[in-house]
């Protein structure tokens, strides 16, 4: 049984309960958009975090494939990333002869908010692809799943992998790196949210005005990986930048810097912005320090949510 799904067979019905995952960008460099390309290239270290939304599948053999999705967030239906994953998967396996069909009732319990840079929607889609592939008897290879994930969104390919990865291109190039030692993550969700399109527009303006290097991280990727591998705090000045999007926060910059400072003062190996924001993360060597950091932030900052979870 895979570690991403718990399966129980009841006669001919199958019930699968899936804990989806989120990601943090421990380091993120956004490249200038090249002429004629709609999307920016990037280079990033993605860490998989063992928390996310919950996905429940009840599947019964059927003469034809059916999928009915409900959620505690009705505003996200019907065009949720889970629905899109099912459509893509069933279309991909249609040419395969002899495949039985299922009538699936799915429920998505949405716990991670949008516009936080944690990739929760992509994590839902990735988990759905893996679960459907298991349910149907693994008709698609890992390579085929990655290709399918790429068609669904730039972060989705990462979520069909396990463990830390360096992600390049527009998210379609995913290279796993050797497993890191046990690490814990404190994620802080401030009151503000970030519109990704707006963040890219601000980033483009800064690059046009100041040059491509204006938004680059001020520490290199190898130093970040070394700090995580040795579980040694990354040393640097207060203005150390791990993420190109840190320059796009505008009026929210002070809030971000304050939260990051608290995470670092509580012993984080490194701390920064995930994706285009708004989530701020700190990576720790020990669970106790991670929980202490979360409590400290909750005590000192109003209207924040915190999550503590292990990295995978």
N, C-alpha and C positions, 0 to 999 in steps of 0.2 A: 504493500500500500504506500502510495506517495505521501510525502509530508505535507502536501498542500490540500489534501482532501481526506475526509473520514467517510467511508462508504459502508452502508448497511443494506443488505438485500432482504427484502420482505416478499416472499413468494416471487412474483414477477415484477414487483415494483422496486425501484432503486431510489434510495434517499441519500443525497450527498450534501454535506454541510461544509462549506469552504470558507476559511478565513483568508480574505484577500490581503494583499500587502501594499505598502506605500514605499516611496523612495525618498532619499535626500541626496542632493548634489553636494558631495563633500568638497568638490572643486568644479568650477564651470567657467569655461571660456567660450564666449559667443564670437564667431567669426563674422567679418563684414559680409553682407549679402552681395553675391556676384551678379553682374548684369545678366538679366534674363531668368534668374532664379527667384522663385517666390519665397522660398524658405532660407533661413540662415543655416550655415553649418555651425557645428559646435564640437567641442571636446570636453568631456566631463567624466568625473568619477562618480558613478551611481552606487549607493549603498542601499541594499534591501532591508527594510525595517519590518519587524514582526508584529505589525498592527495594521488595521485597515477596516474596510467594510466587511459585512457578512453576506454570504450568498448561499441560498438554499435551493437545491434542485430536487423535485419529486418527478421521477420519470417512469412511464409505463410504456411497454411495447405497443405500437400502433400501426395501422395500415399506412398512415402518412405522417410526416413530420409536422408537429405543432409545437408552438412555444408561446406561453402566456406569462408575462412578467408583471409582478406587482412590487410595490416598494412603500416604505414609510415616507418617501419623498415623491409624491404623486406628480409634482411639477417637473420631474426629470423624465417622465414617461410621455410618449412611447419610444422616443428615439434615444434611449439610454445606450451607453457603450456595451452593456451586456447584450442587449437586443441586437446591436450591430455585429457583435461577435458571433451570435447564433446564426444570423443571416449569412455571414461570410463563411462560417464553418460548413453549414449544410450545403451551400453552393459549391464548396470545394470538394465535398465527398460525393456529390450527386453522380458523377461519372463512374464511381466505384460500384461494381456489380455485387449483389448479394448482401448489401448492408441493410440491416433492419432499421426501422424508423421508431422514433419515440415521441410520445406526447409528454411535454415537459411543462410543469408548473414551477416557476421560479419566483423567489422572493429576494429582493435586495434590501438589506438593512443598511442605509447610508449613515455612516458615522463621521466621515472625514469631509470637511467642507470644500467646495470648489474655490478656485482662485487663491490657493494656498501654496502652490508649487510642490505638492507632495505626490502628484500623479495618481490620485485615488481612482479617477475614472479609467485611466489606462490600466491600473492594477486590477480593476474589476474585469476589464475586457480580457486581460491576460489570463486571469484565473478562470474565466468562463471558457476560453479556448482550451486550456489544459483539462478542465473538468469534462467538457464535451468529448475531447479526444479519448479520455479514459472511459467514459460512458459507452462510446461507440467501439471500444476494443482497439484503440490506438491505430486508426487507419492512416494518420498523417505522421510523417517523420518529424524530428525536431527541426530540420531544415525547412520543411513545408510549413510547420507552425510559425516559424520566424517570418517567412515570406507573407503568410496570412496576417500576422500581427503587424507587419510593416504597412499593410494596406489600411489598417484601422487607425493608426496614429503614431506620432513620432516616438512616444515613450513606451508603446505597447510591446515592442520586441524585447525590451529589457525584462519584462515581467514573465516571459516564458523561459527565462534563465533562472539560475539559483546562485546567490552569492554576489560579491562585488564585481563590477564590470567597468571597463573604460568604454564609453559610448562616443561615437564620432558620426560625422556626416550630418544627416538630419534626424538621427536616432536609429538608423537602420543598421549601422555597423556596431556590433556589440561584442566586445572581447572580454571574456571572463579573466580575472586575475587570480592568483593563488589565494586561498582563504585567509582572511585576517584572523588574528587572535580574538577571543571573546571581547565584545565591546557592547556598550549600552548607549542609547540615544535618548536625550530629552528634547522633545519638540514643543515649541511655544507658538501658539496661534494668537497673534495680537488682534485687536479689534478691527483693524483695517484689512481690506482685501485688495489684491492686485489684479488688474485686467492685463492679461498677457499681451494682447495686441498693442495696448497703450505702452507697456514696458518696452516692447521691441521698437516702437516708434521713437520713444525717448532715447533709446540706445542708438538708433540710427542717427538721430540728430547730433548726439555727442560724438560719434565716430566721424561724421561729416565735418564737424566743427574742429575737433581736436586731433583727429587721426585714429587709426585702428588700435593703437596701443593704449589709448585713453581709458578703455574699459577692461583691459586685460587684468587677470589676477596678478597681485603683486608678489606672490609666492608660487614656485613651480609645482607641478603635479607630483614629481618624484619626492619632494620634501613632504607633501601631504601624506603620500602612501607610506613613507618611512616613519612618520610620526604615528600613524595608526598601527603600523606593524610592530613598532617598539613600544607602543602605548605611552609615548613620551610627549608632553605638551609641545605644540608647535610654537616656537618663540618668534616674536616679531613685534614691531611697533603697533600702537593702537590702531593705526590706519591700514593694517594688513587687510587685503581684499582677497577673498577666495572665489568670488563670483562676479562676473561681468555686470549682472543686474543690480548690484549694490549701488551703482551710480544712478539708477533710474528711480529711486525711492522718493525723491523730492521732499515734501513736507513730512513724510513718514521716516526719514533718515534718522532723526533723533531717537524715535521709538525703537527702531532696529538696533542702533548702536547701544542704547541703554540695556536692552535685553541681552545682546551679545556680551556686553561687559559683565553682566551678572553671571552668565553661563561660564565665562572664562574664569571669573573670580572664584567660582565653585569647583575649579579643577578640571575644566574641559580640556581634552587633548586639542581640540579645535572647535570653533563655532562659526556659524555663518548663515547666510540666506540660502534657502532651498529653491531651486528653479528660479522663476521670476518673482517669487515671494507669494504670500507674505510670511510663511512659516520660517521661524528661526530655530536652528538646531544646535545642540552641543553633543559631542561624542565623548564618552567617558570610559575609563577602564573598569569601573566597578558599579554595580547596581545601586549601592547605598549612596554613592556620591551623586548619581543621576537623580535619584529620588529627592535628595536634599536640595539639589539645584532647582528641581521643579517646584518644591515647596517655597523656596526663597523667592522665585519669580512670582508665584501666586500671591505671596505676602506683600510684595513691593510694587506690583504692577496691577492696575485695575483692568477688568474686562479682558483677561486672557484665559485661554485654555491650555493645558499642558498634557502631553502624553509621554509615558516612559515605556520603552520597549527595547528588546535586544536587536542587534544587527544580525543579519544572516549571511 
